[in-house]
Amino acid sequence: MMGKALLDAEKAHLSQLLEAIERCVYFLDATTQKLPFPLQGETLEIKKKELALFESLSSFNERFAKLQDTLASAMRHTYLLMGENSDHFLKILAFFEKHDIIESIEIWQQLRTARNLAAHDYETSYYQMADHFNTLRELTARLYQISGNLIAFCHSELNIHPTSNDFSMECFEIVSRKYAL
């Protein structure tokens, strides 16, 4: 009986991660809508003291990183619940590439690099800042696509759904939009 309780706890944890993904997608999209993409360096320089703009940029940066981190955690957890075991995340990525959750390992690595820059880069050039945020904006569509693919995979292969449906409809609508990849 103890084994079943442990398995149920692991499934519940993945369910919570799926809900967190939906929430991250929802709030990242909401923040994206507040920003005047594509950003221009000269515009950021002119508006360098506009608190609302730079708070939204900071939020966008943080939410991009949070979604990418949450996806990685959920992928790792899904992999284990599929009966797989690995100490190397590249093996996990290969599994998800094979199952069409991610487009390619290289794309995931681009997302991870962008996430690391989003979390740790403190750019002072407004032109480089604009490039950074425009790159994140372009990559956001891929995060949404991976989110939808992973949620659908967990539903079909493990019969695991997000803990609640609080963000499910909005997440589905966001993921279903025709983003240019």
N, C-alpha and C positions, 0 to 999 in steps of 0.2 A: 504493500500500500504506500510505503514511503516513496518508492520510485514514481508512482503515478502522481503523487503530490508534487514532486520535484519537476516532473514533466509539465504538469498544469501550471506551475509557477513560471517556468520558462516560456510557455505559450502566452501566459498573461503578460509577461514582460515584453515579448515581441508585439503583442496587441497594443500595449502602451506606446512602444516606439513607433508603430504605424500611425497612431493618433498624433504623436508628436510631429511626424513627417507632415501630416495633413495640416496641422496648425502652423508649422514652419512655412509651408507653401502658401497658405492663406496670408500670413503676415508679411512674407517677402513680397508677394504680389501687391499687397496693399501699399507697402512702402515704395515699390517700383512705380506705382501709379502717381505718386506724389512728386516724382523727379522728372525734370525736363530733358529726357534722353532724346538724342545723343547730347552729351555734355560737351561744352567747349571750354578750353583752358582760359581763354580771355573772359568768358562769362563768369567762371568761378573766381577769377581774380577780381573782377569788378564787384562781385557779390560776396567777397571774402568775410564780411561781417554780418551776413544774413544768418542769424541763428537757426531759423526754421530749416533752411536749405542744408546747412551743415549737420544739423541733428538728423535730418532724413538721410543724408549720405552716410553718416555714422551708423544709423540703424540698418540701412541697406547692406553695408559692409558686414555688420554683425550677423544679420539674418541669413545672408548668403553662407557665411562660415558655419552657422548653426545648422542649416539644412544639410550641408555637405557632411558635417560631422554626424548628424543623426542618421543620415542614409548609410554611412559607413558602419555605424553601430548596428543598425537594423540588418544590414547585409551580413555582417559577421554572425549575428544571432540566427538569422534565417538559415544560413549555411550549416550551423550546428544542429538546428532542428531538422534539417534535411538528412541528418545522419552522417554528415561529412566532418572531417577534423583537419585542421591546418594551423600551423604556427606562422604561416606566411600569408599576408593579405593578398599577394599576387595570385596565389592559388585560388583564393576566394573570388577575386576579380575574374579570373579565367572561367570559373564556374558560372558567374553571372553574365559574362560575355557569351558563353555557349548557350545560355537560356534567354538571350536577347533582352536582358534587364538593362545592361549597359551596352552602348554601341561598340566600344572597344576599350581595352585596357589603357591605351594612349589617351583617349578622351577623358577617362577617369583621372589619369595622372595630371592632365591639364586642369581639370576641376580642382584637384587637390593642391596643385601649385598656386592656382588663383586663390583658393581658400587660405593657404598659408600667407600669401601676400596680403589678403584682406585682413587677416588677424594680426599681422606683425609688421606691415609696411607703414612707415610714417613719412609719406611723401611731402615735400615742401613746394615743389614746382606744381603750379596749378594746371599746366599742360599735361604733366605726367599723371596728376590726380585724375584729370578728365579721362585720359587713356585707360587708367586702372578701372574706373567705374564703368566706362563703356564696355570694356572687356568682360567685367562681371555681368553686366546686363546681357551681353550676347550669350554668355555661358548659362545664364539663369534658365533659359529654355531647356537646356540639356538636363539640368537638375530637376525641372518639372517632369520631363519625360521619364527619367529614371524613377522618380517618386511614383508616378502612375504605374509604371511597369512593375515595380517591386510590390506595391500594394495589391495589384492584380495577381501577381505570382503567389504571394502569401495566401490570398483567397483561394486560388485554384489548386495549389499544390499542398497547402497545409491546413486549409479551411480556417485560417486565422484572419480576423478583421480588426480594424481599429477599435479600441476600447469603447468609444462612443461615436455617434454619427454627427457630433457637433460641427465638424468642419468637412465632412465627407462630400456633401453636395458642392460646396464652394471649391474644394480641392479638385473634384472631378471636372468642374467647369473650367478651372484654370489650366489643368493638365490637358484638357481636350482642345483648348484654343490652338489655332494654327500659328505657332511661333516659327519664324524663319530660323532654321538651323544652319 
